[in-house]
Amino acid sequence: MKTSKSITLKHLLINQKKQIGMQFNSDRVIQRLVETLPGVTWSEEFGLFYIKNSKTNLELIFKTFRGFAWINGNYFFSKKIINEDKPKLNLERYRNRKSKNGTKYCPESYLLKLELKRYSANTVRNYVSCFEAFINHYYNKDPINLNETDVRAYLQLLIQQGKSNSYLNLAINSIKFFYEIVHEMPNRFYSIERPRKERHLPEVLSKEDIIKIINNTNNIKHKCIVGLLYSSGLRRGELLNLLVTDIDSNRMVVKINNAKGNKDRISVLSPSILKDLRLYYKIYRPKTYLFEGQNGGKYSVTSVINIIADAAKKAGVSKKVTPHILRHSFATHLLENGTDIRHIQILLGHSSTKTTEIYTHVANRSFMEIKDLLS
């Protein structure tokens, strides 16, 4: 039986006890059925009816409204895995840390939930660091008993310490993860204000500077690394994850698997880079990853950063050059050459053109068409 009526389940924490909140549009019949549930109570604070959170009560809700109203559990059941195709994370480095007096570490339940949801290693590192800073600030308190006022006071302290808006948002996310995901209490911090997202224009190099940097690398391997980062617009992690088989010379594309957001995509392969890659392959013979360390396995992040920094210094480029600056330059130069912004969005792997539009603020193609007011 199809019905347009629905009830949305919400997690509530009332008097430190978990409850099932029921949200629905005004409907006398639904309300009468809700009122038949054992121990049901109305919350003025949340504007919801609620009953004790138990398996028996949850089953009773579905049984009571079966065929009459659809039960929406999207906010209630939080079992979705973020990165389904990612390999299992190894969090033993966090679990095996030696205990220190006066220091709290992330509880096992927090680490386990990060592991089950398969967040990226970078996200895990940031969440653990930020959440541990939070629980150590309230060292003598059980975090489960902290309230919204405590969280606000902590965030205010971070502001006074001069922490960036991005750090504040990360801190909020790591704290919310503990209450909303680990302990399934999504109502705890609905009204915590987030700082406005900082919007900085991307740093961009000229084509001439990039060519100088490529030409000042130490060897063909380093030249291919810098050249690919720029000519294909790759993120640092995407470059390091490339397999030998990801270079498709027939279609002249680079295949990028499990990129940011767990998305696959392809990007362009420069003919000159392909020529360099063929020479590189003959010399180094990588087995699995396109760029491997001396003992096999993935090439290191530090090595990539150092290669770019050293080449930029030799080239006489005064800016601090990073892999992401090469990616910014790729997008900006494409835009200046007249490439459609939608195509650039696809090449970069952005979910929306709104993200890609930032490059319109640094591309000088449109500025060059503006008439000199002093002439």
Sequence and secondary structure as in RCSB ss.txt:
>XXXX:A:sequence
MKTSKSITLKHLLINQKKQIGMQFNSDRVIQRLVETLPGVTWSEEFGLFYIKNSKTNLELIFKTFRGFAWINGNY
FFSKKIINEDKPKLNLERYRNRKSKNGTKYCPESYLLKLELKRYSANTVRNYVSCFEAFINHYYNKDPINLNETD
VRAYLQLLIQQGKSNSYLNLAINSIKFFYEIVHEMPNRFYSIERPRKERHLPEVLSKEDIIKIINNTNNIKHKCI
VGLLYSSGLRRGELLNLLVTDIDSNRMVVKINNAKGNKDRISVLSPSILKDLRLYYKIYRPKTYLFEGQNGGKYS
VTSVINIIADAAKKAGVSKKVTPHILRHSFATHLLENGTDIRHIQILLGHSSTKTTEIYTHVANRSFMEIKDLLS
>XXXX:A:secstr
   S EEEEEEEEETTEEEEEEE  S HHHHHHHTTSTT EEETTTTEEEEE  HHHHHHHHHHHTTTSEEE TT
T     S TTS     HHHHT    TT     HHHHHHHHHHT  HHHHHHHHHHHHHHHHHTTTS GGG  HHH
HHHHHHHHHHTT  HHHHHHHHHHHHIIIIIIS  TTTTTT               HHHHHHHHHTSSSHHHHHH
HHHHHHTT  HHHHHH BGGGEETTTTEEEEEEETTTEEEEEE  HHHHHHHHHHHHHH  SSBSSB TTSSB  
HHHHHHHHHHHHHHHT  S   HHHHHHHHHHHHHHTT  HHHHHHHHT SSHHHHGGGGGT  HHHHTS  TT 
